[in-house]
């Protein structure tokens, strides 16, 4: 490969355009037409074009003449459609070859065909439209990939949540109820859609660290020994360690780590205070306490919603975030919320 082509292959930033025509003079004029806005490559035959694509590809747009010796433009673009389907393909053809161009378009080999001689401004406009079409295809592909990732993530989240609850019969439904209440509180507090989605995932996984805790610790009636309690209190840290490699701009792991912290610093595992506790963790803390107090435990029966709300009200601003506590109290006392509302929609 010539050194200038090696250098061109290393360039970055501009959209890549491949021009193919056996007329060297026309090819040079086309190169000058596009060189300021595109990273332009040229080839004088279909076979050479395939070589350039293999060496310097991928290309965003390829413009090829139809009539060339050896491999014609339709055969070239049909090969390109298979080897590089994301490359947008434009065919230049004479009036006499119109039916062949139409057939190529109908078969999906080309995005657009233009008749020769083609005015420069028409060709430039067509290539620009081909570039925008390529960007649209890329965006659609990325959106599809994101949707697939979201479905996959949702399945993983559900699987982990089920795994945790399978080890502790008293946790059955707990993570779903806590998440539903936390989201209802989040709506009252004016959280954004992105913040609510983060809270939802964190809620469904907030007890994932309990996979580390021996099952008999979780299900044993009576008071736990200090060393056993310390093992259980490690579950937020373990949950953080499991999920800490998630995107740092998506604080699911941080919220899980902090959901047992308290505003006065009396919580665990880090003893954080006030503003150092993530908002999502402050919301989960309130929802978690309410559901825990209303649920049966091996060492006690349910204390009931009245006792749970009294606890939140009594320690509002000391243990629990004021805004989160107010949202919770309003939901139950003014809006008729019941534990489990919304769980089926998670």
N, C-alpha and C positions, 0 to 999 in steps of 0.2 A: 504494500500500500504506500502511495506517496506520502512524504512527511507532512505536506500541507493537509492531507486528508486526516492523518493521525491527529494533528492539532485541532482540526475542526471537530473531530469526534469527541475531543476532550472539553469543548466549549459547553457552557451551561447557561441557562436563563432564557434564551430565545426558544420559540416553538420551532420544531424541526420540520422542514419541508423537503421532499425529494421530488425533483423534476426529471422526467424521462422523455427524451426525444432524440431521434437519430439525426436531426438537423442541428449541427453544432452551433451555427450562428443564432438560430432561434433559441437554443438552449441558453446561450450566453445572454441574450437579451432578457429572457425570463429570469435568469439569475440576478441581473441588475435590477429588475423590477421589484424583486422581493427581498434583496439582501439587507435592507435597512430594518426590516420588521421580522425577518425569519432567519433561522440558521439553515442556510440553503445547501443542499447537496444535489449533484447532477449525475445522470447516467445516460449513455448514448444507445443503450439497448436494454431489452427486458432482462437478459441474463446478467448484464452488469448491474442493473438495478437490484436484482436479488442478492448479488454479492455485497453491494453497498448496505443493503438492509441487514444482512447477516453480520456485517462487520461494525456498522455504525448505528444500527437501529436501537430502539424503535423510533418511528417517525409519526408525527401527528397527522400529516397530510401527505399524500402522494398524488402528483399530477402526471399523467402519462398520455402520450400520443397513442392513437389506435394503430396506425399503419407504420410498422417498423419491420425491418428484415429479421428473419428468424422468429423469435417469440413476439407476437403482437401485443397490443395494449390490453386487450380483453383477457388473454391468457395470463399476462403478468398480474393484472389486478385480481383475477380469480385465485391465483396462488397467494397473493398478498392477503386476500380475505381469509384464507385458511391459516396462513402462518402468523399474521398479525391482524386479527379481526378488529382491533381498536383503531387501526390506521384508517382515516377517512379517505376514500378513493375517488378521484375526479378524472374523467376521461375526456380527451380532446379528439374530435372526429370530424371528418368532412361530411358534406351533405350526402354523398354517395354511400356512406357507411352508416346512415342514420338508423336503419333497422337493426344492425348489429349492436349499436349503442343502446337502443331501446331494450333489446333482449338482455344485454348485460345488466342494465338497471333492474329489469324485472327479476333477474336471477339473484340480485343482491350483491353483484360484484362491484358496483359503483354507487356512490352517493349521488353524483350528479355528472351529466355529460354536457359538453359545450361544443358548438360547431366552430370549425376553423374557416377563415381567420377569425380569431376571437379578440375583440378590442381589449387593450390592457386593463382598462378600468373595470370591464366585466369580469375578466379573469381574476383581478385582485379582489373584487367583491365576492366572487365565488369561493376563493381560497379562504377569505376571512370567515365566510359563513361555514365552510368546512371545519375551520378551527373551532368556531363556537359549537358546532355540532359535536366535535370530539370532546370538548369540555363538558357538554351536557351528558354524553355517554359516560365520561369519567365520574361525574357527580352521581349519576344514577347507579353506577357500579359501586361507588363508595357507600351510597345510601343503602343499597341492598346488603352490602357486607356488614354495615352497622346494624341493620335489622336482624341479620343472622346472628351476630355477636350478642345482641340483646336477648334473643330467644335462648341462645346457649347459656348466657349468664343467668337468665331467669331460671332455667332448669337446674343449674348448679346451686343457686341460692335456695330453691325449693328442696333440693336433695340434702344440702347441709342442714337446713332447718328441720327436716324430717329426721335426719340422723340424730340430732341433739335431743329431740323430743322422744325418740325411741329408747333412749337410755334413761329417761326419767319420766315415769308415768304422770307425775304431778305437773310436768311442764306441757302436757298435751294441750295445744291451742294457745299456750301462753304467749309465744312470740307473735302469733297472728293478732291476738287481742291487743297486745302492747303496741304493735305497729299501727293497727287501725285507730287506736286512741291517740297515738302520737301524731298521726296524719291529720286527724280531726283537730287536734290542738294547733298543729302547724297552719291549717287553713284559718283558724281563728286569729292566729298571730300574723297572718299575711305573708307566709313564706312563698317564695317563687316556685314554679313548677320544678326547676332543677333541684332546689333545696328539698322539696318534698320527695322527689325521687331518691335522693341520697338518704334521706331519713327513712324511707320505706325499706331500702336494701339493708341499712344498718339495723333497723328494727327486726327484720326477719332473721338476722344473723347475730343479734346482740349477745346471745348466750352460746355462740359456737365454741367458745373456749372451754365449755363444760365437757367437751369430748375428752379432755385431759383428766377430769375428775373421776375417780373410781365410782362406779354406779352405786355401791353400797353406802357411800357418803351422801349421795343425793337422796336416797330413798330410806335412810335409816330413821326410825322414830326416836324421839328424845333429843337431848341436847348433844351437839357435837363437841368433841374435845378441841382444844385450842389449835393443835396441829392439823386436825382435820378441817377446821374452819379456815385456817390459813391457806390450805390447798384449794378450797372452793373459791376463796377470794382472789386466787390467781387467775380465774377464768377471763376477766377482761384483758389482762396482759397477754394471755395465751391467744385469745381471739385476735388481738392486735398483731401478734407475731404471725398468725396464719394469713392475715389479709393485708399486711403492711406493704406488700409489693404492688398493690393496686396503684393506679394513677394518683400521685400526690395531690393533684388538684381536685380529687374526688375523695373527701375525708371520711369514707365509710369506716376504715380501720381506726381512725382517731376517735370517732364517735363511740365505737364499740369499746375502746380502751377506757373511755371516760364516763360511761353511763352509770357507774357507781360512785362518781365523785360528788361532793356536796359543796354548796356555795361557801360554807365556812371553813372548808379545808379538812373536814372530818371524814371524808370519804376515802376510797381506795381505787386503784393501787398507788396513785402518785400523790395523793393529798393536795390536789389542786384547789384553788379558790376562785370564786367569782368569774371575772372576765377571762381567766385562763382556761375555762371549761368551754368547749365548743357548744354552740347553740343547740345543735342536734342532740348532743349528749344531755343537755339540761332538760330538753323536752322528753327524751327517752327516760330519764331518771324519774320524772313524775309519773309517766305512764306505767313504768315498771313497778313502782311502789304501789300504785293503785291496784293493778291487777294481782300483784303478789299478795296483798292483804286480803283481797276478795277471793283468793283461791285456797283450796285445802292444801295443807302441807303435811308431811309425815309427822311432824312434831306438834301440829295444832290444826283445828278446823278453820274454815273461812271466818274472817273477822267482819266481813260485810262492807258494803259500799259507804255506809255512814261513817264507820270508823276510818276508812281509807281517806275520805274527803276531810274528815276532822284532822287527820295527820297532815295532809297537804296544807290545810288552812293554818294550822298551828305553827308549822315550820316554814311558811311562806317567807322568803327573803333570808332565812337563816340556813336551812338545808336546801331548799328548792328555789329555783329561779322564779322571781315574782311574776313575770309575764307568762311563763309556762304554767305556774300554779293558778293564776287567774283564768287562763284559757280553759284549764281542766275543770275548775269549779263552775265556770259558766256553762260548759257543755252539759254537765250533770244536773245542775240546779235550775238552769233557765231553759235549756234546749232539749231536755228529756233524753240525753244520751244514755245508752246502756252498754256495758262491756260486751264486746263481740259485734257491735254495729259496724258494718263495713268490712268485717274480716273476710267475708266471701268474695269481696271485690278486689282483694290484694293480688 
